[in-house]
Amino acid sequence: MARERPRFRFMDLEIWQDAIEIAGRLFDVADRLEAKRLYRFAEQLRGSGLSMSNNIAEGSGSESKREFSNFLNIARRSTFENANVILVLEKRGLIKDEEVAELLERLDHLCRKITKLSEDTSYLAPCALQPIGRSLRLAPCAWRFA
């Protein structure tokens, strides 16, 4: 019988799920670029594509709302970086107009969602203080999603 794997809090965040889907699309573009031996473009797109979901995930483990908001800001800025790479690829004729429009729309939508979430972190409730060693500290979850 297979053991149920742990579920991290970020996995329930809609913005993380959206970021993962967009990253998958960006990886598809990167694969095509690699086939054309445009390795630097492919590497850049993969890195910036992962940065969105990575920062959302990492930030969800923060010990304060402010720290989480900082990670969300980095994730939001990564949407701009991805949009820029897509526009450069379009100017070089390396990506079709329809795909550019779709990716830019999805990146814009994600960016707006991240901005809204970073402005309203009221859904976050601090975990109870628990004894860790000789002191009281926040539990490892840092924040519980209400």
JOGI-V759127 format. One record per residue. N is the residue number from 1. RES is the residue in one small letter. OMEGA is omega as a letter, one per 30 degrees, with the letter a starting at -180 (* if undefined). BURIAL is b if it has 9 or more other C-alpha atoms within 8 Angstrom, else e. D_FIRST is the distance of its C-alpha to the first C-alpha in Angstrom with 2 decimals. Layout:
BEGIN
n = [N | N]
res = [RES | RES]
omega = [OMEGA | OMEGA]
burial = [BURIAL | BURIAL]
d_first = [D_FIRST | D_FIRST]
END
This chain:
BEGIN
n = [1 | 2 | 3 | 4 | 5 | 6 | 7 | 8 | 9 | 10 | 11 | 12 | 13 | 14 | 15 | 16 | 17 | 18 | 19 | 20 | 21 | 22 | 23 | 24 | 25 | 26 | 27 | 28 | 29 | 30 | 31 | 32 | 33 | 34 | 35 | 36 | 37 | 38 | 39 | 40 | 41 | 42 | 43 | 44 | 45 | 46 | 47 | 48 | 49 | 50 | 51 | 52 | 53 | 54 | 55 | 56 | 57 | 58 | 59 | 60 | 61 | 62 | 63 | 64 | 65 | 66 | 67 | 68 | 69 | 70 | 71 | 72 | 73 | 74 | 75 | 76 | 77 | 78 | 79 | 80 | 81 | 82 | 83 | 84 | 85 | 86 | 87 | 88 | 89 | 90 | 91 | 92 | 93 | 94 | 95 | 96 | 97 | 98 | 99 | 100 | 101 | 102 | 103 | 104 | 105 | 106 | 107 | 108 | 109 | 110 | 111 | 112 | 113 | 114 | 115 | 116 | 117 | 118 | 119 | 120 | 121 | 122 | 123 | 124 | 125 | 126 | 127 | 128 | 129 | 130 | 131 | 132 | 133 | 134 | 135 | 136 | 137 | 138 | 139 | 140 | 141 | 142 | 143 | 144 | 145 | 146]
res = [m | a | r | e | r | p | r | f | r | f | m | d | l | e | i | w | q | d | a | i | e | i | a | g | r | l | f | d | v | a | d | r | l | e | a | k | r | l | y | r | f | a | e | q | l | r | g | s | g | l | s | m | s | n | n | i | a | e | g | s | g | s | e | s | k | r | e | f | s | n | f | l | n | i | a | r | r | s | t | f | e | n | a | n | v | i | l | v | l | e | k | r | g | l | i | k | d | e | e | v | a | e | l | l | e | r | l | d | h | l | c | r | k | i | t | k | l | s | e | d | t | s | y | l | a | p | c | a | l | q | p | i | g | r | s | l | r | l | a | p | c | a | w | r | f | a]
omega = [a | l | l | a | l | l | l | a | a | a | l | l | l | a | l | l | l | a | l | l | l | l | l | l | l | l | l | l | a | l | l | l | l | l | l | l | l | a | a | l | a | l | l | a | l | a | a | l | l | a | a | a | l | a | l | l | a | a | a | l | a | l | l | l | a | l | l | l | l | l | l | l | l | l | l | l | l | l | l | l | l | l | l | a | l | l | l | l | l | a | l | a | a | a | a | a | a | a | l | a | a | a | l | l | a | l | l | l | l | l | l | l | l | l | a | a | a | l | a | l | a | l | l | l | a | l | l | l | l | l | l | a | a | a | l | l | l | l | a | l | l | a | l | a | a | *]
burial = [e | e | e | e | e | e | e | e | b | b | b | e | e | e | b | b | b | b | b | b | e | b | b | e | b | b | b | e | b | b | b | e | b | b | e | e | e | b | e | e | b | b | b | e | b | b | e | b | b | b | b | b | b | b | b | b | b | b | b | b | b | b | b | e | b | e | b | b | b | b | b | b | b | b | b | b | e | b | b | b | b | b | b | e | b | b | b | e | b | b | e | e | e | e | b | e | e | e | e | b | e | e | b | b | e | b | b | b | e | b | b | e | b | b | b | e | e | b | e | e | e | e | e | b | b | e | b | e | e | e | e | e | e | e | e | b | e | b | b | e | e | b | b | b | e | e]
d_first = [0.00 | 3.80 | 6.48 | 9.38 | 12.27 | 15.63 | 18.14 | 21.70 | 24.62 | 26.30 | 23.57 | 25.00 | 28.53 | 30.07 | 32.28 | 29.40 | 27.79 | 31.28 | 31.88 | 28.74 | 29.90 | 33.42 | 32.31 | 30.60 | 33.95 | 35.83 | 33.66 | 34.61 | 38.24 | 37.77 | 36.40 | 39.55 | 41.72 | 40.24 | 41.00 | 44.59 | 44.49 | 44.83 | 42.44 | 43.84 | 43.48 | 39.90 | 39.02 | 40.78 | 39.02 | 35.54 | 36.40 | 37.94 | 35.21 | 32.55 | 34.89 | 34.60 | 30.88 | 30.89 | 33.65 | 32.15 | 28.89 | 30.86 | 33.26 | 30.67 | 30.09 | 33.83 | 35.42 | 38.14 | 38.86 | 41.55 | 39.30 | 36.77 | 39.75 | 40.83 | 37.53 | 37.79 | 41.31 | 40.17 | 37.58 | 40.41 | 42.74 | 40.22 | 40.54 | 44.26 | 43.66 | 41.52 | 44.19 | 46.81 | 45.04 | 44.60 | 48.32 | 49.36 | 47.38 | 49.09 | 52.52 | 51.81 | 50.89 | 47.36 | 45.54 | 46.50 | 48.09 | 45.52 | 42.64 | 44.70 | 45.35 | 41.72 | 40.50 | 43.36 | 42.68 | 39.00 | 39.96 | 42.70 | 40.44 | 37.87 | 40.78 | 42.11 | 38.79 | 38.45 | 42.08 | 41.64 | 38.61 | 40.43 | 43.42 | 41.52 | 38.83 | 39.32 | 35.72 | 34.80 | 34.93 | 34.99 | 32.35 | 33.77 | 35.35 | 33.35 | 34.57 | 33.60 | 35.44 | 38.94 | 39.21 | 37.89 | 36.24 | 34.11 | 30.43 | 28.52 | 27.62 | 31.41 | 31.46 | 29.58 | 29.88 | 31.64]
END
